[in-house]
Amino acid sequence: MARFASSVEEHYRAIVRILYHRAWLVIHLFLQIARSNEGAGFAKGGGLGVLMGLFFGALDNPITTEEMTARQQIVYTAKQMGRRSISNAKTFAVMGLIFSAAECVIEKARAKHDTTNTAVAGCVTGGALAVKGGPKATCVGCVGFATFSVMIEKFFDRQT
């Protein structure tokens, strides 16, 4: 009986080792294929978020502007710009990462570069960002982001 238990345990360990190595190879292959694309999407999204946060943070005025001195208003505006920049940078960086990763995976799976990849990647991104809102929000996010992605793709294709 002890020999049988030892044999089962050895087989189990061998299977776990094989699965571990296969999973590691898949992850390594994915990182080799898509490393630069997702990194660029993450960085560009973060940069866009910082710029938008600075812009919209500067427009966010306090309710009690009459009661604040000029210095207090400047400090308040600077803090708002910083908060909005960080928040927007995180959101846009994640959005860029999800979109570029989804587009890369879809493009590699389909072995084509066309508008369908953009639409599906947009749907995945919009759905992933809206998943906390429930199924209806996920569907609306999917359709909305896919539509926006295709429109942007068509606009830039026309320009080149």
C-alpha positions as CSV (number, residue, x, y, z in Angstrom):
1,M,0.0,0.0,0.0
2,A,2.8,2.4,0.8
3,R,4.4,1.7,-2.6
4,F,1.1,2.6,-4.3
5,A,0.7,5.8,-2.3
6,S,4.3,6.8,-3.2
7,S,3.6,6.1,-6.9
8,V,0.5,8.2,-6.9
9,E,2.3,11.0,-5.2
10,E,5.2,10.9,-7.7
11,H,2.7,11.0,-10.6
12,Y,1.0,13.9,-9.0
13,R,4.2,15.8,-8.6
14,A,5.2,15.0,-12.2
15,I,1.9,16.3,-13.5
16,V,2.2,19.5,-11.4
17,R,5.7,20.0,-12.7
18,I,4.6,19.6,-16.3
19,L,1.6,22.0,-15.9
20,Y,3.8,24.5,-14.1
21,H,6.4,24.5,-17.0
22,R,3.7,24.7,-19.6
23,A,2.0,27.6,-17.9
24,W,5.4,29.3,-17.6
25,L,6.1,28.8,-21.3
26,V,2.7,30.3,-22.3
27,I,3.3,33.3,-20.0
28,H,6.9,33.7,-21.3
29,L,5.7,33.5,-24.9
30,F,2.9,36.0,-24.3
31,L,5.4,38.4,-22.7
32,Q,7.8,38.0,-25.6
33,I,5.2,38.7,-28.2
34,A,3.4,41.6,-26.5
35,R,5.9,43.2,-24.2
36,S,6.5,46.3,-26.2
37,N,3.0,46.9,-27.4
38,E,1.3,46.7,-23.9
39,G,4.1,48.7,-22.3
40,A,3.6,51.5,-24.9
41,G,-0.2,51.4,-24.4
42,F,0.3,51.6,-20.6
43,A,2.7,54.5,-20.8
44,K,0.7,56.4,-23.4
45,G,-2.5,55.9,-21.4
46,G,-0.8,57.1,-18.3
47,G,0.6,60.2,-20.0
48,L,-2.8,61.1,-21.5
49,G,-4.3,60.6,-18.0
50,V,-1.8,63.0,-16.5
51,L,-2.5,65.7,-19.1
52,M,-6.2,65.3,-18.8
53,G,-6.0,65.4,-15.0
54,L,-4.0,68.6,-15.1
55,F,-6.5,70.2,-17.5
56,F,-9.7,69.2,-15.7
57,G,-8.2,69.7,-12.3
58,A,-7.4,73.3,-13.2
59,L,-11.1,73.8,-14.2
60,D,-12.4,72.4,-10.9
61,N,-13.2,75.5,-8.9
62,P,-14.0,75.4,-5.2
63,I,-17.5,76.3,-4.1
64,T,-16.3,78.9,-1.7
65,T,-14.1,81.0,-3.9
66,E,-15.3,84.3,-2.4
67,E,-14.1,83.2,1.0
68,M,-10.7,82.0,-0.1
69,T,-7.6,84.1,-0.6
70,A,-5.7,83.9,-3.8
71,R,-3.0,81.8,-2.2
72,Q,-5.6,79.3,-0.9
73,Q,-7.2,79.1,-4.3
74,I,-3.9,78.4,-5.9
75,V,-3.1,75.7,-3.3
76,Y,-6.5,74.2,-3.7
77,T,-6.3,74.1,-7.5
78,A,-2.8,72.6,-7.4
79,K,-4.0,69.8,-5.1
80,Q,-7.0,69.2,-7.3
81,M,-4.8,69.0,-10.4
82,G,-2.5,66.5,-8.6
83,R,-5.4,64.3,-7.5
84,R,-7.1,64.3,-10.8
85,S,-3.8,63.6,-12.6
86,I,-3.0,60.6,-10.6
87,S,-6.6,59.2,-10.8
88,N,-6.8,59.8,-14.6
89,A,-3.3,58.4,-15.2
90,K,-4.2,55.1,-13.4
91,T,-7.5,54.8,-15.3
92,F,-6.0,55.6,-18.8
93,A,-2.9,53.4,-18.2
94,V,-5.1,50.4,-17.3
95,M,-7.3,51.2,-20.3
96,G,-4.3,51.4,-22.6
97,L,-2.9,48.2,-21.2
98,I,-6.1,46.2,-21.5
99,F,-6.8,47.4,-25.0
100,S,-3.3,46.8,-26.4
101,A,-3.0,43.4,-24.8
102,A,-6.4,42.3,-26.1
103,E,-5.7,43.6,-29.6
104,C,-2.3,41.9,-29.6
105,V,-3.7,38.5,-28.5
106,I,-6.6,38.7,-31.0
107,E,-4.2,39.7,-33.8
108,K,-1.9,36.8,-33.0
109,A,-4.8,34.3,-32.8
110,R,-6.4,35.5,-36.0
111,A,-3.2,36.1,-37.8
112,K,-4.7,39.2,-39.4
113,H,-4.6,43.0,-38.9
114,D,-8.0,44.5,-39.5
115,T,-10.8,46.4,-38.0
116,T,-12.3,43.3,-36.4
117,N,-9.4,43.1,-34.0
118,T,-10.0,46.7,-33.0
119,A,-13.7,46.2,-32.4
120,V,-13.2,43.0,-30.3
121,A,-10.4,44.6,-28.3
122,G,-12.6,47.7,-27.7
123,C,-15.4,45.4,-26.6
124,V,-13.1,43.5,-24.2
125,T,-11.7,46.8,-22.8
126,G,-15.1,48.5,-22.4
127,G,-16.6,45.4,-20.8
128,A,-13.7,44.9,-18.4
129,L,-13.8,48.6,-17.3
130,A,-17.6,48.5,-16.7
131,V,-17.8,45.0,-15.1
132,K,-18.4,46.4,-11.6
133,G,-21.6,48.0,-12.8
134,G,-23.3,44.7,-13.6
135,P,-24.3,43.0,-16.9
136,K,-26.1,45.9,-18.4
137,A,-23.2,48.3,-17.8
138,T,-20.8,45.7,-19.1
139,C,-22.7,45.4,-22.4
140,V,-23.0,49.1,-22.8
141,G,-19.3,49.5,-22.1
142,C,-18.5,46.8,-24.6
143,V,-20.6,48.3,-27.4
144,G,-19.6,51.9,-26.6
145,F,-15.9,51.3,-26.5
146,A,-15.9,49.0,-29.5
147,T,-17.8,51.7,-31.5
148,F,-15.4,54.4,-30.4
149,S,-12.3,52.2,-31.2
150,V,-13.6,51.4,-34.7
151,M,-14.3,55.1,-35.3
152,I,-10.8,56.1,-34.2
153,E,-9.3,53.3,-36.3
154,K,-11.2,54.5,-39.4
155,F,-10.3,58.1,-38.8
156,F,-6.6,57.4,-38.6
157,D,-6.7,55.0,-41.6
158,R,-8.2,57.8,-43.6
159,Q,-5.5,60.2,-42.6
160,T,-2.6,58.0,-43.7
